[in-house]
Amino acid sequence: MSFTYGSDDKSALQAKYDAQKIAFGPVMFQAAKALRDLGILEYLMKNRKKGSSLEQIASDLDLTVYGVKVLLEAGLSLDMVMVEHDRWSLTKTGYFIQSDDLTRVNMDFTNDVNYLGLFHLQEAVKNGKPEGLKVFGQWDTVYEALAELPEDVRKSWFAFDHYYSDYAFPEVMPLIFKDHPKRILDVGGNTGKFSLFCTDYDPDVQMTILDLPGQVNEARKNIKAKGMEDRINAIAANLLDPQVPFPKGYDAIWMSQFLDCFSQKEILSLLRRSVEALDEKGGLYILETYWDKQKYEASTYSLHATSLYFTAMANGNSQMYHSRDMERLVEKSGLFIDELFENVGVSHTLFKCRKKKQV
């Protein structure tokens, strides 16, 4: 089955203007970040009723008039600010750059995690490896590196990862616990946030986290801090090794923002091992953000950009998938999608999968 997206109906003049936006994109990104981080946008917010002069802004923020001038003029082309009778004020776009949590998380993730490494994107595409990761050190994937990355990089990575899942977790609880699972395997459980959420939601459920050693160590610290050692177990395993089985005997398996971290071949292996670990009447829950399932263009744009993070920084072979890619892999693994829930959290889709009946 083929699909069609995009169009080419803009004027040549608009197309050339858009091309210049792309050509200078990295420069203007840093200008926008400087306007935010130097306090210029915040200053304009506080003085939005009457606007502010260049001299005023520079003096009150202890910056040079020259520096404020070049940044604000860049801000004009970014539609972040406007000027009338030499008085500068904030636009709606400037407001979102300054105050919107989603935009802040995405900008910090782009700057701290991706900016330097994406210089190596072409190498990553050619080699199938996250060549940009070498700006931080020598690892095969970012997941092995998480415990050792610089603190500002770790902070921005986890803020990005958690922002999207945190909005989804409250919505999925009734969907998962409708079947009253007693033992849940949290594959790719990371810092243990989902497992802790489950133990708060259901006083009887027992959780097991399965992840890489570095993530398991982080999870164990958080589990201990919450006093949940008797209800949450954590197992370290190399999930990329197809010979490593999943522990068995679970009536639910959970994968949140997990499978997008792997190639399609690796996903198929993970799903097949899930089939082997799952009880006959159990359910596998897959929570992902598919770029074709988004209500807004901004979400699709963000997901396509995130795919390039996977290419250059994370592992070199995964992406934010089209939903039909995942549907095919589920079908091929011996599972079927029993229920589908869209528009979960910020931009997620939840697949509830079950084992196919053996004929």
Phi and psi in degrees as a GROMACS rama.xvg file:
@    title "Ramachandran Plot"
@    xaxis  label "Phi"
@    yaxis  label "Psi"
@TYPE xy
-96.9925  165.706  SER-2
-141.942  157.68  PHE-3
-128.849  128.913  THR-4
-137.88  156.768  TYR-5
85.0913  169.694  GLY-6
-153.308  170.011  SER-7
-137.246  48.6967  ASP-8
-105.182  9.12397  ASP-9
-79.4113  160.62  LYS-10
-70.837  159.701  SER-11
-61.9823  -36.6776  ALA-12
-63.1215  -45.5421  LEU-13
-66.2847  -39.6186  GLN-14
-62.0659  -40.2346  ALA-15
-69.0472  -36.9688  LYS-16
-63.3189  -44.057  TYR-17
-62.9794  -34.7084  ASP-18
-63.9307  -36.7835  ALA-19
-69.3903  -33.4977  GLN-20
-60.9567  -40.5128  LYS-21
-68.8806  -43.7958  ILE-22
-58.929  -38.1444  ALA-23
-104.702  12.7248  PHE-24
-53.3502  -50.1921  GLY-25
-61.4954  -34.9819  PRO-26
-65.604  -47.9848  VAL-27
-70.9095  -29.1186  MET-28
-59.5926  -45.9963  PHE-29
-67.1199  -31.6193  GLN-30
-65.1786  -44.0797  ALA-31
-62.2919  -41.6708  ALA-32
-67.0497  -37.9643  LYS-33
-65.8561  -41.004  ALA-34
-59.481  -37.7151  LEU-35
-73.4432  -53.17  ARG-36
-73.594  -26.0792  ASP-37
-83.5174  -1.58921  LEU-38
87.8923  6.68031  GLY-39
-69.6542  -42.9064  ILE-40
-65.4087  -41.8585  LEU-41
-62.2421  -40.5509  GLU-42
-61.0875  -45.0003  TYR-43
-65.832  -32.2854  LEU-44
-63.7035  -43.828  MET-45
-69.8845  -23.7426  LYS-46
-116.012  33.0119  ASN-47
-70.2745  -21.568  ARG-48
-69.4642  -41.2058  LYS-49
-114.581  -6.6657  LYS-50
77.019  174.566  GLY-51
-140.384  148.791  SER-52
-87.1432  159.246  SER-53
-54.3038  -46.8759  LEU-54
-62.8208  -41.0577  GLU-55
-59.7288  -50.8283  GLN-56
-60.6277  -48.3435  ILE-57
-61.7021  -43.8131  ALA-58
-65.1649  -47.4916  SER-59
-70.8925  -27.1497  ASP-60
-99.4417  3.05586  LEU-61
57.1791  45.1978  ASP-62
-119.802  164.244  LEU-63
-78.6089  151.964  THR-64
-60.6321  -40.0794  VAL-65
-58.1423  -49.5271  TYR-66
-61.3326  -44.1075  GLY-67
-65.2008  -38.2014  VAL-68
-63.0208  -48.7168  LYS-69
-67.69  -34.794  VAL-70
-70.1179  -43.4392  LEU-71
-66.6216  -36.2823  LEU-72
-67.4223  -35.8979  GLU-73
-64.2571  -38.552  ALA-74
-61.1122  -28.484  GLY-75
-63.1829  -45.961  LEU-76
-71.3705  -21.2669  SER-77
-87.9769  -0.0894846  LEU-78
59.6749  27.3509  ASP-79
-91.4301  -25.6457  MET-80
-137.108  166.1  VAL-81
-141.51  160.666  MET-82
-133.75  135.747  VAL-83
-142.682  121.181  GLU-84
54.1198  44.6383  HIS-85
64.2828  15.8323  ASP-86
-110.764  124.707  ARG-87
-95.7821  140.624  TRP-88
-144.923  168.324  SER-89
-89.6427  143.316  LEU-90
-97.8752  176.88  THR-91
-61.2878  -39.9732  LYS-92
-63.0986  -43.1506  THR-93
-60.2393  -38.0239  GLY-94
-61.3961  -43.8719  TYR-95
-68.9021  -36.1542  PHE-96
-62.0458  -38.1485  ILE-97
-79.66  -42.5541  GLN-98
-116.514  -15.4999  SER-99
-81.8626  122.954  ASP-100
-60.9357  -42.5948  ASP-101
-60.3082  -46.128  LEU-102
-64.3825  -40.6468  THR-103
-63.8141  -45.0492  ARG-104
-60.6981  -44.7245  VAL-105
-65.7389  -41.0262  ASN-106
-65.9921  -43.3299  MET-107
-65.3627  -39.2705  ASP-108
-62.6359  -44.5939  PHE-109
-62.2025  -45.4314  THR-110
-72.9273  -51.4207  ASN-111
-80.0824  -38.0654  ASP-112
-92.0221  -40.6876  VAL-113
-107.213  -28.3905  ASN-114
-57.0459  -51.9788  TYR-115
-70.6802  -40.8692  LEU-116
-67.8193  -30.1519  GLY-117
-67.4537  -11.1836  LEU-118
-60.0316  -21.9989  PHE-119
-102.253  19.4027  HIS-120
-58.4832  -44.1313  LEU-121
-62.3501  -39.645  GLN-122
-61.1113  -41.7377  GLU-123
-62.4802  -41.8136  ALA-124
-63.8404  -41.9633  VAL-125
-69.8138  -38.1479  LYS-126
-98.932  -13.5613  ASN-127
68.1808  26.8814  GLY-128
-131.847  154.072  LYS-129
-77.769  73.9982  PRO-130
-63.3922  -22.9562  GLU-131
-73.4073  -18.5473  GLY-132
-64.1006  -21.7431  LEU-133
-66.5668  -12.4647  LYS-134
-67.4429  -18.8165  VAL-135
-105.659  -23.6388  PHE-136
157.788  -173.935  GLY-137
-102.745  98.9462  GLN-138
-138.771  159.209  TRP-139
-80.7575  -33.5161  ASP-140
-141.858  160.54  THR-141
-67.2893  -25.4434  VAL-142
-68.0985  -35.7971  TYR-143
-69.0701  -26.1932  GLU-144
-87.8001  -16.7899  ALA-145
-52.4848  -41.8369  LEU-146
-69.5668  -17.6315  ALA-147
-114.439  -2.89981  GLU-148
-66.9938  155.868  LEU-149
-54.027  149.019  PRO-150
-59.2843  -40.4024  GLU-151
-66.556  -33.2338  ASP-152
-70.2175  -45.3461  VAL-153
-59.3552  -44.531  ARG-154
-59.6292  -45.7604  LYS-155
-70.5908  -35.3689  SER-156
-64.0277  -49.8825  TRP-157
-69.1494  -34.7064  PHE-158
-62.3959  -40.976  ALA-159
-65.2942  -47.9713  PHE-160
-63.792  -44.7032  ASP-161
-77.1967  -29.3439  HIS-162
-56.621  -46.3903  TYR-163
-73.0528  -41.1821  TYR-164
-73.0093  -34.7919  SER-165
-59.9106  -35.9918  ASP-166
-72.9174  -26.3528  TYR-167
-84.4627  -34.2637  ALA-168
-55.4942  -47.723  PHE-169
-60.0957  -32.603  PRO-170
-75.0544  -29.7404  GLU-171
-86.8828  -16.2347  VAL-172
-55.0628  -51.1196  MET-173
-62.6832  -29.8827  PRO-174
-70.8019  -39.1743  LEU-175
-75.946  -44.1682  ILE-176
-87.0398  3.81584  PHE-177
-60.1255  -33.414  LYS-178
-91.9726  3.92503  ASP-179
55.1747  53.1811  HIS-180
-65.3571  142.052  PRO-181
-101.791  -28.8936  LYS-182
-132.217  120.019  ARG-183
-119.294  131.6  ILE-184
-98.055  117.093  LEU-185
-97.5457  93.1147  ASP-186
-84.3413  125.649  VAL-187
74.9989  40.7376  GLY-188
-70.3863  -9.9469  GLY-189
56.86  -120.584  ASN-190
-85.7727  2.78722  THR-191
88.3266  10.2274  GLY-192
-63.0868  -44.9132  LYS-193
-66.2914  -44.2371  PHE-194
-60.9916  -41.4234  SER-195
-65.1605  -37.0695  LEU-196
-62.0004  -41.5925  PHE-197
-65.6955  -42.2568  CYS-198
-68.2901  -27.2269  THR-199
-72.0348  -34.9901  ASP-200
-76.8799  -40.7851  TYR-201
-125.663  118.814  ASP-202
-72.0079  -9.2088  PRO-203
-108.909  -17.5664  ASP-204
-67.9386  142.801  VAL-205
-109.171  131.696  GLN-206
-113.798  146.465  MET-207
-130.441  125.636  THR-208
-96.7219  133.369  ILE-209
-123.19  117.19  LEU-210
-162.752  -178.97  ASP-211
-66.705  157.092  LEU-212
-55.4043  -42.2048  PRO-213
-61.6222  -43.8719  GLY-214
-68.6128  -37.8321  GLN-215
-62.704  -39.7859  VAL-216
-60.9175  -42.4963  ASN-217
-63.7294  -43.0853  GLU-218
-61.6198  -43.4673  ALA-219
-61.0125  -37.6255  ARG-220
-61.5387  -44.9445  LYS-221
-69.1098  -36.5851  ASN-222
-64.4027  -44.5761  ILE-223
-63.4895  -40.8068  LYS-224
-61.8647  -29.556  ALA-225
-93.4652  -1.73354  LYS-226
66.9177  36.1262  GLY-227
-112.789  23.1381  MET-228
-61.0307  -28.9475  GLU-229
-79.6289  -10.643  ASP-230
-119.467  -13.9007  ARG-231
-127.683  118.233  ILE-232
-100.977  151.081  ASN-233
-131.932  126.288  ALA-234
-117.8  126.833  ILE-235
-87.8991  133.464  ALA-236
-156.96  151.183  ALA-237
-84.699  95.5215  ASN-238
-67.2768  -18.3866  LEU-239
-78.9796  -13.7202  LEU-240
-83.8151  111.542  ASP-241
-64.6581  -13.7804  PRO-242
-86.0966  -8.76158  GLN-243
-87.5528  111.3  VAL-244
-77.6081  158.91  PRO-245
-83.6756  146.889  PHE-246
-61.5043  146.629  PRO-247
-100.885  169.996  LYS-248
93.1232  31.8156  GLY-249
-112.4  139.527  TYR-250
-94.6141  -1.19218  ASP-251
-153.713  139.481  ALA-252
-122.463  134.809  ILE-253
-118.344  132.875  TRP-254
-135.099  108.691  MET-255
-114.385  121.454  SER-256
47.8253  41.0699  GLN-257
-112.163  -50.3208  PHE-258
-67.7445  -24.4266  LEU-259
-66.9982  -9.59383  ASP-260
-84.9624  5.60188  CYS-261
-133.831  159.151  PHE-262
-71.28  166.63  SER-263
-63.3558  -36.7986  GLN-264
-62.9557  -42.4429  LYS-265
-68.8902  -38.2739  GLU-266
-60.1738  -43.6338  ILE-267
-59.9008  -40.8724  LEU-268
-63.8579  -43.2803  SER-269
-64.1595  -40.3264  LEU-270
-68.0053  -40.0715  LEU-271
-65.271  -37.28  ARG-272
-69.6032  -29.6565  ARG-273
-65.6063  -40.956  SER-274
-57.5613  -42.5963  VAL-275
-69.1674  -30.6427  GLU-276
-86.1856  -18.0888  ALA-277
-86.0556  137.562  LEU-278
-61.7999  158.943  ASP-279
-57.1466  -38.0402  GLU-280
-100.908  9.86059  LYS-281
-76.4765  168.806  GLY-282
-124.896  140.217  GLY-283
-102.089  123.698  LEU-284
-107.813  121.089  TYR-285
-115.671  115.477  ILE-286
-108.61  116.45  LEU-287
-142.689  161.888  GLU-288
-106.27  107.503  THR-289
-96.1805  133.968  TYR-290
-69.4066  -23.7849  TRP-291
-84.0532  -4.75117  ASP-292
-103.39  12.5434  LYS-293
-87.1183  142.034  GLN-294
-78.6666  -26.8255  LYS-295
-122.947  145.954  TYR-296
-59.8599  -36.041  GLU-297
-59.943  -36.8272  ALA-298
-68.5737  -44.6559  SER-299
-61.1964  -44.2482  THR-300
-56.6109  -47.1128  TYR-301
-64.0466  -38.1121  SER-302
-70.9853  -38.3505  LEU-303
-62.9872  -38.4873  HIS-304
-66.6327  -38.9317  ALA-305
-64.1243  -33.265  THR-306
-57.5057  -35.4667  SER-307
-71.9499  -27.4996  LEU-308
-61.1538  -45.1399  TYR-309
-60.78  -39.3689  PHE-310
-66.5744  -49.8419  THR-311
-88.3239  -30.4814  ALA-312
-117.861  -36.4316  MET-313
-84.5192  -61.9678  ALA-314
-150.824  -9.28011  ASN-315
84.4781  -1.36193  GLY-316
-144.647  12.315  ASN-317
-123.228  -179.176  SER-318
-169.443  175.562  GLN-319
-82.2446  114.108  MET-320
-85.3547  157.89  TYR-321
-73.5694  142.503  HIS-322
-59.1287  -32.7145  SER-323
-69.1645  -25.917  ARG-324
-60.8594  -46.1499  ASP-325
-70.0438  -37.6579  MET-326
-59.5967  -42.3476  GLU-327
-64.6072  -40.6113  ARG-328
-68.4498  -39.2833  LEU-329
-59.69  -47.6568  VAL-330
-61.6407  -41.4927  GLU-331
-69.9924  -25.6698  LYS-332
-81.3061  -11.0973  SER-333
102.607  13.7391  GLY-334
-114.001  168.281  LEU-335
-139.561  153.324  PHE-336
-82.0294  109.997  ILE-337
-80.7885  -40.5847  ASP-338
-143.304  151.26  GLU-339
-132.883  130.841  LEU-340
-124.198  122.61  PHE-341
-106.211  164.957  GLU-342
57.5912  44.4932  ASN-343
-90.287  131.7  VAL-344
62.3557  -138.092  GLY-345
-71.1228  -46.0626  VAL-346
-163.036  28.3617  SER-347
-96.5321  160.194  HIS-348
-125.683  136.448  THR-349
-110.682  121.8  LEU-350
-97.3576  127.455  PHE-351
-103.962  113.323  LYS-352
-110.51  150.474  CYS-353
-133.023  163.925  ARG-354
-68.4467  141.347  LYS-355
-70.1493  144.675  LYS-356
-72.693  134.914  LYS-357
-76.1708  130.189  GLN-358
